[in-house]
Amino acid sequence: YTEEDLTLLKAMSDQVAVALENARLYKELKHTFYSTVETLAEMIELRDPYTGGHTQRVKEYSLMIGRKLGLDKDTLEQLQLAAVLHDVGKIGIRDAVLLKQARLDDDEFRLMSQHAEFGAKVLEHIKSLEDVIPGIKYHHERYDGRGYPDGLKNGDIPLIARIISVADTYDAMTTTRPYRKGLPPEVALEELRKNAGTQFDPEVVDAFFQAYEEGLLSNET
């Protein structure tokens, strides 16, 4: 090697070292970000002891569906964040409604229904979450257009929101609440199947069934 070659090699090795360090720092920052988001979700769950673990289960179910649908890495990351934060708007729901140990009346249901929009509003100024917000805002839309907040239907509903809708509903059905016992997984799955094409995206429901049939939900239910 000439002195010029050695100088060039050193410069290249220095650049590689900087790139590796930047990658390490980015990975650490990303891990911290995800941990912070999950901690925020857990703090909200602490208000309601009957929903303990709901966020983590919805995240796992959503990611299982996403993988079955063949989503790419970036979209799966957006799905993960949206699933973890899908109920963040409940921070604005008063305890008398959020913690009520009976079915909500019409007025209370209308108030609870605002949590999706409120969650999107809370997060709208965080630039790194701008691609995640639609999944949070629209996870209570229905495939037939009779959901909320905007009455979107079919493909107008963001795919991430359609996925979270199935995951969220399945967990709600299989979780015991003060006013009702949770359904067995097989019964809840049949409810998803019956409502595919009306409440839920049929393709998303099919992906969830595939995950179940392959035993991927066995540790979650």
N, C-alpha and C positions, 0 to 999 in steps of 0.2 A: 504494500500500500504506500502511496505517496503521502506526503504531509497534507496535501489538498484532499485526498480521499479520507484520511483520518478525521480531518476537520469536518468534512461533510457527514461522515458517519456519526460523529459526536453530536452534531446539530440535529441529525435525524433521531438519534437515541434520546436526546433531550426533549424533542417534540413528542415522542412516544411516551416518555415518562410523564410529561404534562397532561397528555391525553388520558393516560391511565388514572392519574390522580383526579382529573376532572370527572372521569367516569365514576370513580369511587365516591367522590363527594356528591355527585348527582344521585347515586344509588342510596347513599345515607340520607340525603335530603328527601328523596322520594319515600323512603321507609318512614321517616319522621312525619311526613305529610299524611301518609295512610294511617299511621298510628294515632295522630291527632284527630283525624276524621272519625275513626272508630271509637276513640275515647269520647268525643262529642256525642255520638249516637248512644253510647252506653249510659252517659249522664242523663240523657233524655229518657231512656228506658227505666232508670232508677225511680222516676216519678210513678211508674205503674208496675208494681211487682208481678202482675199477671202477664206481662209481655216480656219477661226476662228471656233473653236469648233470641227473641224474634228477629232482630236485625241480622245477627250472624246466620240464622237459618235462611232468611230471605236472600242474603248474599250468596250462600252456598248453593241454594236451589237455582238462583239466577245464573250463576256461573256455569252450573251443570247444563242448563238449557242453552246458554250461549255457546258452550263448547260443542254441544250436539248440533247446533245450527251452523257451526263452522266459522264463528266470528273471529276476526283477526285480533292480534295481541292488543292493539290500541283500543279497539272497541270493547274488548273484554275488560280492560282497565276502566273505561268509562262506565261500563255496566257495574263493575264492582263498587265504584264510588257512588253511583246513583242508588244502588241497592242499599248501601250502608246509610245513606242520607235520605232515603225515601220518606221517612216519617219525621224529619227534622222540624217540619212546620208545626208539629204537636207541641212544640215549646210555647206556642202562642195560644194553646187551648187551656181554658181554666180547669182547675182540678175537679170542680163539681161535675164537669162533663167527662173529662178524660178518665177519671177514676170511678165513675158511676158503676155500681155493681148490679146493673140491670140493663135491659135494652134501652137505647136512647129514644126519646120521643122525637117528633118531627123537627121541632126547633133545635134540639140538641144535635140531631143528625146534620142539619144544615150547617151548624157551627163547626162540627167535626169535619165536615166536608171541605171546609176552607183550608185545612192543614196543607193540602198539596200546593195550592197557590201561595200560601204564606211561606212555605218552605222555599219555593222558588224565589220569592221576593227577598227572603233573608240572605240568600246566597248570590243574588244577581250581581253584586259588586266584586265578587271574587273571580278575577279573570281566568284563573286556572280551572274553574269549574263551569265555564260557560257552555261547554259541550255536554255537561252532565245534567244541567238544570232541566232540559225537556223531559228526561226520564223521571225526574222527581215530580215535576208539575203535572204530568199526564198519566201517572200510573193508575189513576182511577177512571180513565176513559174506558168505554166499552167498544168492542169491535163493531157493534150495530149502531153506534152513535148516541146511545142513551146514557153515557157516563158524564163525568164532570172533570174539569171546570168548563170546557169549551165545546162539549158534544162532538168531538172528533170521531171519525170512524175509519175502519179498515186501515189501509196503508198511510192515512194521514196521521195516525198515531205513531210516534217514534217507536222503532223496534225495541229499544231499551225499555220504554214504558210498557210495551206489550208483554215483555218478558217478566218484568217486576210484578205486573198485575197477576200473572199466573202464580208466581212464587209466593207473593204476599197473600193471595186468597187461599192457596193450599195450606200455608202455615196457620192462617186464621181459622180455617175449618178444623185442623187437627190439634189445635191448642185449646185446652180447657179454660173456660172463663167462669166467673162466679155464677152466671145465670145459665150456663149450659156446659155439657161435657164435650170434649173434643171428639171429632169423628175418627174412626179407624182409617188408616191410609187408603185402603181399598175403596172405601165409601167416598172419601174426599176426591180420589182420582176419578171415580165415576161421575161425580158432580162436575168436575172440570170437563170431562168428555161430553156430558149432556149440554154444557153451555159453550162448547167450542162453536164458533161461527156467530154467536150472539154476544156473549160477554167477552169471550177470549178469541185470540187469533188461533185458528185450528193448527197451523204449523208449529206454533209455540207449544200448544198442548201436546202435540205428537212428540215433540222433542223431550218434553217432561216425562211422558210415558216411556220413551226409549231409555231415559236415565233410570227410571224406576225399575223397568224390566231387567236392566243390566245390574241391578243391585246397588246403584250408586247412591240411593237415598237411604239405605239400610241403617246407616249410622246417624242419620239426621232426624228420623221419625220416631 
